[in-house]
Amino acid sequence: MAKLPFVFGPLAGVAPGHEFRNRLELYGAGVHTQTQAGISARQGEGAASIVLSGGYEDDEDFGDVIIYTGRGGRSAESRQQVADQTLTGSNLELARNYTTGLPLRVTRKVEARNGSFYRYDGLYRVAGYWAEPGKSGLRVWRFRLELLPNDGAPSPDAAAAVSAVAEEMAAYGSAPRRASTVLRIVRDTAISRAVKALHDYHCQVCGVQLRGGLPYAEAAHIRPLGAPHHGPDALANVLCLCANHHVLFDLGAFGIAPDFQLLGLPGQLIIKKKHLIGAEFLAYHRAHFYEPQANAGQK
């Protein structure tokens, strides 16, 4: 059996509702590159897809929301949970999707009168994960999956976002305004993953790398997306921040001077040579967020 490329996100020519007769057809189309396992993941990168086939008693499927049970601890003979699950292997990679924002392809096994088949049901995001006792009383890892709107467009290559940091800064237009679709979500998470990778999930203000088993940071747009600001979704307009400093920055509690000195906080923004930050975006944030707050505080 030929080895297929490992792809995250939507696949060209495969739209939600596409049906496959068996796992081999699913494999051949590249939708799920495992012929038996329910999770298809790559170590250190995340999970690309899952198949819901009714194998775990703790799974809960509400359609747009799935409470998915991780892998492990189940007897091959009885198919019952006989041991605690651990946050390792493909379970860890599913958790990684939560911190990176990578979308997850979901396929369901459908039982019909004349047999069963598999139906690809689109992209979901991992909205959270936790451990708790399952119906067996043993610990299982559970993942909340939420359906993403799907326009069927192929995913942009995240590597293109990383390579963009080496390009000269040009005039940026407004970020495209469109309904929430897979194309927009995957594009945004590519930028998010790029800035987090460049800073190894360390906050550019305090230098802290938050960890909860996996590193966590947030991508903060300097000039916000959407009306009325219309900032671009580009690395030059994004900072890697911890959750606290992301909120404070969005609220205008602090700003950043042209020389990267922090305004309203002690210290200087931590910068990387490969992450070119647009001076015009910092100026926009100072004018529209920081300075109004600072002036209000003086009254």
MARVOTOR-433305 format. One record per atom (N, C-alpha, C): residue in one letter; y, z, x. Coordinates in steps of 0.05 Angstrom, whole numbers, padded with zeros to 5 digits, always signed. Example, Ala and Ser with C-alpha at 12.3 -4.5 7.8 and 13.67 -1.06 7.14 Angstrom:
REM residues 2
A-00114+00156+00264A-00090+00156+00246A-00066+00156+00264S-00045+00142+00257S-00021+00143+00273S+00001+00157+00258
REM end
This chain:
REM residues 299
M-00024+00000+00017M+00000+00000+00000M+00025+00000+00018A+00042-00020+00014A+00066-00023+00031A+00085+00000+00026K+00097+00009+00048K+00116+00031+00046K+00143+00020+00036L+00154+00032+00016L+00179+00023+00004L+00203+00038+00016P+00226+00025+00016P+00250+00039+00025P+00257+00062+00007F+00268+00083+00019F+00275+00107+00004F+00304+00105-00005V+00308+00103-00031V+00335+00098-00042V+00343+00120-00061F+00368+00130-00058F+00380+00149-00077F+00396+00134-00097G+00397+00144-00122G+00414+00132-00142G+00401+00110-00158P+00417+00094-00173P+00406+00073-00189P+00394+00051-00173L+00376+00035-00185L+00364+00012-00172L+00372-00013-00187A+00379-00034-00172A+00386-00059-00185A+00362-00069-00201G+00368-00078-00226G+00347-00089-00242G+00330-00069-00258V+00335-00043-00254V+00321-00023-00269V+00340-00006-00285A+00341-00010-00310A+00360+00004-00328A+00345+00026-00344P+00359+00046-00354P+00346+00066-00371P+00332+00053-00394G+00308+00062-00400G+00291+00051-00421G+00270+00032-00411H+00272+00025-00385H+00252+00007-00373H+00224+00021-00373E+00204+00007-00382E+00177+00019-00384E+00158+00008-00363F+00140+00026-00354F+00120+00019-00334F+00093+00028-00344R+00073+00012-00340R+00046+00018-00351R+00034+00042-00337N+00039+00046-00311N+00026+00067-00296N+00042+00075-00272R+00032+00095-00257R+00047+00105-00234R+00049+00084-00212L+00029+00066-00210L+00030+00045-00190L+00053+00026-00195E+00057+00019-00220E+00080+00001-00226E+00106+00016-00221L+00107+00041-00226L+00131+00058-00221L+00136+00058-00191Y+00115+00061-00176Y+00117+00061-00146Y+00127+00033-00137G+00114+00012-00147G+00121-00015-00138G+00149-00023-00143A+00161-00012-00164A+00189-00018-00170A+00209-00001-00154G+00198+00019-00139G+00215+00036-00123G+00228+00059-00138V+00221+00062-00164V+00234+00082-00180V+00224+00110-00172H+00199+00113-00165H+00188+00138-00156H+00167+00132-00135T+00173+00139-00110T+00157+00131-00087T+00135+00151-00081Q+00123+00163-00102Q+00100+00180-00100Q+00081+00171-00122T+00055+00168-00115T+00036+00160-00136T+00024+00184-00150Q+00027+00208-00140Q+00016+00232-00153Q+00037+00254-00156A+00052+00261-00135A+00071+00283-00136A+00093+00277-00156G+00102+00299-00169G+00124+00296-00189G+00151+00294-00177I+00155+00302-00152I+00181+00300-00138I+00179+00282-00115S+00197+00263-00113S+00199+00245-00090S+00224+00253-00074A+00220+00264-00050A+00242+00274-00034A+00238+00267-00005R+00260+00269+00010R+00259+00264+00039R+00271+00289+00052Q+00257+00300+00072Q+00264+00324+00085Q+00292+00323+00097G+00309+00342+00090G+00336+00344+00101G+00356+00326+00087E+00348+00310+00067E+00366+00292+00054E+00369+00297+00024G+00347+00305+00011G+00348+00311-00018G+00326+00297-00033A+00326+00300-00059A+00306+00288-00076A+00318+00263-00089A+00302+00242-00091A+00311+00217-00103A+00302+00214-00132S+00279+00226-00139S+00269+00222-00166S+00248+00242-00173I+00244+00246-00200I+00222+00262-00210I+00208+00248-00233V+00184+00256-00238V+00169+00246-00262V+00162+00270-00278L+00170+00270-00304L+00162+00291-00323L+00137+00282-00337S+00115+00296-00332S+00090+00288-00344S+00076+00311-00358G+00090+00333-00362G+00078+00356-00377G+00059+00373-00360G+00062+00371-00334G+00044+00385-00316G+00049+00415-00313Y+00075+00423-00317Y+00082+00451-00314Y+00090+00464-00340E+00078+00486-00347E+00082+00499-00372E+00110+00509-00377D+00125+00513-00355D+00152+00524-00357D+00174+00502-00361D+00166+00477-00359D+00185+00455-00363D+00196+00456-00392E+00222+00451-00395E+00235+00449-00421E+00252+00424-00421D+00246+00406-00440D+00259+00380-00441D+00275+00378-00467F+00301+00378-00464F+00319+00376-00487F+00333+00348-00488G+00323+00329-00473G+00334+00303-00472G+00356+00301-00451D+00381+00305-00459D+00403+00304-00440D+00403+00326-00420V+00389+00348-00426V+00387+00371-00408V+00357+00377-00405I+00349+00381-00380I+00321+00388-00373I+00321+00413-00356I+00305+00432-00364I+00300+00455-00346I+00273+00449-00332Y+00276+00441-00308Y+00253+00430-00293Y+00241+00451-00275T+00215+00453-00274T+00201+00472-00257T+00194+00459-00230G+00200+00474-00209G+00194+00464-00182G+00164+00460-00177R+00158+00453-00153R+00130+00446-00146R+00117+00470-00131G+00091+00473-00135G+00075+00492-00120G+00064+00515-00137G+00044+00528-00126G+00032+00552-00139G+00013+00546-00161R+00006+00520-00166R-00011+00514-00189R-00039+00506-00179S-00059+00515-00194S-00087+00509-00187S-00093+00480-00194A-00105+00466-00176A-00113+00438-00181A-00135+00437-00202E-00151+00457-00203E-00174+00457-00222E-00164+00465-00251S-00151+00488-00253S-00144+00497-00280S-00116+00487-00289R-00100+00477-00270R-00073+00468-00274R-00055+00490-00284Q-00063+00515-00278Q-00047+00539-00285Q-00033+00549-00261Q-00011+00564-00265Q+00004+00576-00244Q-00012+00600-00233V-00018+00600-00207V-00035+00621-00196V-00021+00635-00172A+00003+00625-00164A+00017+00637-00142A+00047+00632-00145D+00063+00649-00132D+00092+00645-00133D+00100+00619-00119Q+00121+00607-00130Q+00133+00583-00117Q+00153+00593-00096T+00158+00576-00076T+00177+00582-00056T+00198+00560-00055L+00222+00566-00045L+00243+00546-00042L+00240+00532-00015T+00219+00516-00014T+00212+00501+00010T+00204+00473+00001G+00201+00455+00021G+00191+00428+00015G+00208+00414-00005S+00195+00401-00025S+00210+00385-00045S+00228+00403-00063N+00220+00429-00066N+00238+00447-00081N+00265+00450-00067L+00263+00454-00041L+00288+00457-00025L+00305+00431-00026E+00291+00408-00027E+00307+00383-00028E+00320+00380-00055L+00307+00389-00077L+00320+00388-00103L+00345+00406-00103A+00343+00429-00090A+00366+00447-00087A+00388+00434-00071R+00380+00418-00052R+00400+00404-00035R+00416+00384-00052N+00404+00373-00073N+00419+00355-00090N+00442+00370-00104Y+00438+00395-00109Y+00460+00411-00122Y+00484+00414-00103T+00479+00418-00077T+00501+00422-00058T+00513+00396-00050T+00498+00373-00051T+00509+00348-00042T+00519+00331-00065G+00510+00336-00089G+00518+00319-00112G+00501+00294-00115L+00480+00291-00100L+00463+00267-00102L+00451+00265-00130P+00452+00242-00143P+00439+00239-00169P+00409+00237-00166L+00395+00241-00188L+00366+00242-00188L+00356+00224-00210R+00338+00205-00203R+00325+00188-00223R+00304+00204-00238V+00303+00201-00264V+00284+00216-00281V+00267+00196-00297T+00241+00199-00295T+00222+00183-00310T+00205+00202-00327R+00200+00195-00352R+00183+00211-00369R+00157+00197-00375K+00135+00212-00376K+00110+00201-00386K+00110+00203-00416V+00104+00181-00429V+00105+00179-00458V+00077+00175-00469E+00069+00192-00487E+00042+00189-00500E+00046+00173-00525A+00031+00150-00527A+00032+00133-00550A+00004+00130-00563R+00003+00118-00586R-00023+00115-00600R-00043+00100-00583N-00034+00080-00570N-00053+00063-00554N-00054+00071-00525G-00046+00095-00518G-00047+00105-00491G-00020+00115-00482S-00017+00119-00456S+00008+00129-00445S+00022+00108-00428F+00048+00112-00424F+00063+00095-00406F+00086+00112-00395Y+00101+00101-00376Y+00123+00115-00363Y+00149+00101-00369R+00170+00117-00376R+00196+00106-00383R+00217+00117-00365Y+00232+00100-00351Y+00254+00109-00335Y+00277+00115-00354D+00288+00140-00351D+00309+00149-00369D+00336+00154-00356G+00340+00144-00332G+00367+00145-00320G+00371+00166-00300L+00396+00171-00293L+00404+00189-00272L+00413+00216-00283Y+00405+00237-00270Y+00412+00264-00277Y+00424+00277-00252R+00440+00298-00257R+00450+00314-00234R+00437+00341-00235V+00433+00353-00212V+00423+00381-00210V+00447+00399-00214A+00449+00412-00237A+00472+00428-00244A+00469+00457-00236G+00446+00465-00227G+00441+00493-00219G+00411+00498-00214Y+00405+00519-00200Y+00377+00526-00195Y+00375+00556-00191W+00352+00567-00198W+00348+00596-00195W+00318+00601-00196A+00310+00625-00189A+00282+00634-00190A+00279+00655-00211E+00257+00655-00226E+00251+00675-00246E+00221+00674-00252P+00211+00696-00265P+00183+00695-00273P+00178+00674-00294G+00156+00659-00290G+00149+00639-00310G+00131+00651-00332K+00120+00634-00349K+00103+00643-00370K+00079+00658-00359S+00071+00651-00335S+00047+00664-00322S+00054+00691-00311G+00080+00698-00309G+00089+00722-00296G+00094+00719-00267L+00087+00695-00256L+00092+00689-00228L+00119+00675-00225R+00131+00678-00201R+00158+00667-00197R+00157+00637-00195V+00175+00624-00209V+00178+00595-00207V+00207+00589-00202W+00212+00566-00189W+00239+00557-00185W+00246+00537-00207R+00269+00541-00220R+00277+00525-00242R+00303+00511-00236F+00305+00486-00245F+00328+00469-00239F+00339+00458-00265R+00365+00462-00269R+00378+00451-00293R+00388+00423-00286L+00377+00403-00301L+00385+00376-00296L+00401+00366-00320E+00423+00352-00315E+00440+00342-00336E+00444+00312-00334L+00441+00298-00356L+00443+00269-00356L+00470+00260-00348L+00471+00240-00330L+00496+00226-00323L+00498+00200-00339P+00522+00194-00348P+00526+00168-00361P+00518+00146-00342N+00505+00125-00351N+00493+00105-00334N+00503+00077-00343D+00517+00063-00324D+00525+00036-00331D+00507+00015-00317G+00486+00025-00304G+00467+00006-00292G+00476-00006-00266A+00500+00003-00256A+00510-00009-00231A+00496+00002-00207P+00490-00014-00186P+00477-00003-00162P+00496+00016-00147S+00484+00035-00134S+00499+00055-00120S+00512+00044-00095P+00537+00050-00090P+00549+00043-00064P+00535+00058-00042D+00534+00046-00018D+00521+00059+00004D+00538+00082+00015A+00527+00106+00015A+00543+00129+00024A+00552+00126+00053A+00536+00111+00069A+00543+00107+00097A+00569+00092+00099A+00576+00076+00080A+00601+00061+00080A+00625+00080+00079A+00621+00102+00065A+00642+00122+00063A+00647+00136+00090V+00624+00142+00104V+00627+00155+00130V+00640+00136+00150S+00633+00111+00150S+00644+00092+00169S+00674+00087+00164A+00683+00093+00140A+00711+00088+00133A+00730+00105+00149V+00721+00127+00159V+00739+00145+00174V+00748+00132+00200A+00734+00112+00210A+00742+00099+00234A+00762+00077+00230E+00766+00069+00205E+00784+00047+00198E+00813+00057+00199E+00832+00038+00206E+00860+00045+00205E+00868+00050+00177M+00886+00070+00173M+00896+00076+00147M+00914+00054+00137A+00909+00045+00112A+00925+00024+00100A+00938+00036+00075A+00953+00019+00062A+00966+00028+00037A+00944+00032+00016Y+00944+00055+00002Y+00924+00061-00017Y+00935+00057-00045G+00919+00043-00061G+00926+00039-00089G+00915+00063-00105S+00921+00062-00130S+00911+00083-00148S+00881+00082-00150A+00868+00105-00154A+00839+00105-00158A+00834+00091-00185P+00813+00074-00186P+00807+00060-00211P+00803+00079-00234R+00815+00073-00257R+00812+00089-00281R+00791+00077-00299R+00770+00091-00303R+00748+00080-00320R+00734+00103-00333A+00718+00097-00353A+00701+00118-00365A+00682+00129-00345S+00673+00153-00349S+00654+00165-00331S+00628+00150-00331T+00622+00137-00309T+00598+00121-00306T+00584+00129-00281V+00560+00119-00278V+00545+00124-00253V+00559+00114-00229L+00572+00090-00231L+00586+00079-00208L+00607+00098-00198R+00623+00109-00216R+00644+00127-00208R+00633+00153-00197I+00612+00164-00209I+00601+00189-00200I+00589+00187-00172V+00573+00165-00168V+00561+00162-00142V+00581+00156-00121R+00603+00141-00128R+00624+00136-00108R+00637+00162-00100D+00643+00179-00120D+00656+00204-00114D+00638+00222-00096T+00612+00223-00102T+00595+00241-00087T+00591+00230-00059A+00593+00204-00055A+00591+00193-00028A+00614+00202-00011I+00638+00202-00022I+00661+00213-00007I+00658+00242-00002S+00648+00257-00023S+00644+00286-00020S+00624+00291+00002R+00601+00277+00002R+00581+00282+00023R+00592+00275+00051A+00608+00254+00052A+00619+00246+00078A+00637+00268+00090V+00655+00279+00074V+00674+00299+00085V+00659+00325+00092K+00639+00332+00075K+00623+00356+00081K+00607+00353+00107A+00596+00329+00110A+00580+00324+00134A+00597+00325+00159L+00622+00313+00158L+00640+00313+00181L+00647+00341+00190H+00649+00360+00171H+00657+00387+00178H+00634+00407+00176D+00610+00396+00173D+00586+00413+00172D+00589+00436+00152Y+00601+00430+00129Y+00605+00449+00107Y+00622+00473+00114H+00639+00470+00135H+00658+00491+00143H+00685+00486+00129C+00697+00507+00118C+00723+00504+00106C+00744+00498+00127Q+00761+00479+00121Q+00782+00471+00140Q+00805+00491+00141V+00805+00510+00123V+00826+00531+00124V+00816+00556+00138C+00794+00567+00129C+00784+00592+00141C+00761+00589+00160G+00749+00565+00162G+00728+00560+00181G+00701+00571+00172V+00699+00583+00148V+00675+00595+00139V+00656+00574+00127Q+00630+00577+00133Q+00609+00560+00121Q+00594+00578+00101L+00598+00574+00075L+00584+00590+00055L+00555+00582+00055R+00538+00602+00052R+00509+00596+00051R+00496+00613+00029G+00478+00600+00014G+00461+00613-00005G+00433+00602-00002G+00424+00602+00023G+00399+00589+00030G+00406+00561+00041L+00425+00547+00028L+00435+00522+00037L+00466+00524+00040P+00477+00508+00058P+00507+00509+00062P+00521+00498+00037Y+00544+00509+00031Y+00559+00500+00008Y+00589+00497+00015A+00601+00475+00007A+00629+00471+00009A+00638+00452-00013E+00664+00449-00017E+00674+00431-00038E+00693+00411-00026A+00693+00387-00038A+00712+00366-00031A+00737+00368-00048A+00760+00373-00036A+00784+00377-00051A+00803+00353-00047H+00810+00340-00068H+00829+00317-00066H+00857+00328-00062I+00871+00318-00042I+00898+00327-00036I+00918+00318-00058R+00919+00292-00062R+00933+00281-00085R+00912+00277-00107P+00913+00291-00129P+00892+00290-00149P+00886+00263-00160L+00861+00258-00168L+00854+00234-00181L+00864+00234-00210G+00866+00211-00222G+00873+00208-00250G+00902+00213-00256A+00909+00207-00281A+00937+00211-00289A+00945+00240-00289P+00969+00247-00282P+00991+00228-00275P+00993+00223-00245H+00975+00233-00229H+00978+00232-00199H+00967+00207-00187H+00944+00197-00197H+00932+00172-00188H+00927+00171-00158G+00916+00193-00148G+00909+00193-00120G+00883+00177-00115P+00879+00166-00091P+00856+00150-00086P+00831+00168-00079D+00808+00158-00085D+00783+00171-00077D+00775+00161-00050A+00789+00172-00029A+00785+00163-00001A+00784+00188+00017L+00771+00185+00039L+00768+00207+00058L+00795+00217+00067A+00815+00200+00070A+00841+00208+00079A+00855+00226+00059N+00845+00226+00034N+00856+00242+00013N+00838+00266+00005V+00820+00273+00022V+00801+00294+00015V+00799+00315+00038L+00797+00340+00030L+00793+00362+00049L+00766+00375+00043C+00754+00387+00063C+00729+00403+00060C+00738+00432+00059L+00734+00445+00036L+00744+00472+00032L+00722+00489+00020C+00724+00515+00024C+00707+00534+00010C+00718+00536-00019A+00702+00548-00036A+00710+00549-00064A+00737+00563-00068N+00741+00586-00054N+00766+00601-00057N+00790+00585-00049H+00789+00572-00026H+00812+00557-00017H+00816+00531-00032H+00795+00521-00044H+00798+00497-00061H+00815+00504-00085V+00808+00527-00098V+00824+00535-00122V+00853+00541-00114L+00857+00555-00092L+00884+00562-00084L+00900+00537-00077F+00888+00518-00065F+00901+00493-00057F+00909+00477-00083D+00890+00475-00101D+00896+00461-00126D+00919+00474-00142L+00920+00501-00140L+00941+00515-00154L+00968+00515-00140G+00969+00504-00115G+00993+00504-00100G+01000+00530-00087A+00981+00547-00084A+00985+00573-00071A+00991+00570-00041F+00982+00548-00029F+00989+00542-00002F+00991+00512+00001G+01005+00503+00022G+01008+00475+00028G+01002+00470+00057I+01005+00445+00066I+00999+00438+00094I+01022+00421+00104A+01034+00430+00127A+01056+00417+00139A+01047+00391+00153P+01066+00373+00160P+01058+00349+00174P+01043+00353+00200D+01048+00376+00214D+01034+00382+00239D+01008+00399+00233F+01000+00401+00207F+00976+00414+00198F+00978+00445+00199Q+01002+00455+00203Q+01006+00484+00200Q+01004+00491+00170L+00991+00513+00164L+00988+00522+00136L+01015+00534+00127L+01022+00528+00103L+01046+00538+00090L+01038+00557+00068G+01047+00582+00070G+01039+00602+00051G+01015+00618+00060L+01002+00610+00081L+00980+00624+00093L+00983+00623+00124P+00973+00643+00138P+00974+00641+00167P+00954+00621+00178G+00961+00609+00201G+00941+00592+00214G+00947+00562+00211Q+00928+00546+00220Q+00930+00517+00220Q+00905+00504+00209L+00908+00482+00196L+00885+00468+00185L+00867+00459+00207I+00841+00463+00203I+00821+00454+00223I+00816+00424+00219I+00820+00409+00239I+00818+00380+00236I+00796+00369+00255K+00786+00345+00248K+00767+00331+00264K+00778+00303+00270K+00773+00294+00294K+00784+00268+00302K+00774+00245+00284K+00750+00248+00274K+00739+00226+00257K+00748+00229+00228H+00762+00249+00221H+00772+00253+00194H+00802+00250+00194L+00812+00226+00188L+00840+00220+00188L+00852+00227+00161I+00870+00247+00161I+00882+00257+00137I+00909+00243+00133G+00914+00232+00109G+00938+00218+00103G+00963+00236+00101A+00983+00231+00117A+01007+00248+00116A+01021+00245+00089E+01019+00220+00077E+01032+00216+00052E+01020+00233+00029F+00994+00239+00032F+00980+00255+00012F+00988+00284+00015L+00990+00294+00040L+00999+00321+00044L+01028+00325+00034A+01045+00304+00039A+01073+00306+00029A+01073+00307-00001Y+01056+00291-00014Y+01055+00291-00044Y+01047+00319-00054H+01027+00331-00041H+01018+00358-00049H+01040+00378-00046R+01055+00376-00023R+01076+00396-00019R+01098+00393-00040A+01104+00368-00047A+01126+00363-00066A+01119+00370-00095H+01094+00366-00102H+01086+00369-00129H+01071+00395-00135F+01061+00408-00115F+01045+00432-00120F+01055+00456-00104Y+01057+00454-00077Y+01064+00478-00062Y+01093+00486-00065E+01111+00467-00061E+01140+00474-00062E+01148+00485-00089P+01140+00473-00111P+01147+00486-00137P+01137+00514-00140Q+01113+00520-00130Q+01102+00547-00131Q+01118+00566-00113A+01124+00556-00089A+01139+00573-00069A+01167+00579-00080N+01180+00559-00092N+01207+00564-00103N+01206+00583-00126A+01185+00581-00143A+01183+00598-00166A+01179+00627-00156G+01165+00631-00134G+01160+00658-00124G+01185+00671-00113Q+01206+00655-00106Q+01231+00666-00095Q+01250+00675-00117K+01245+00667-00142K+01263+00674-00163K+01259+00703-00173
REM end
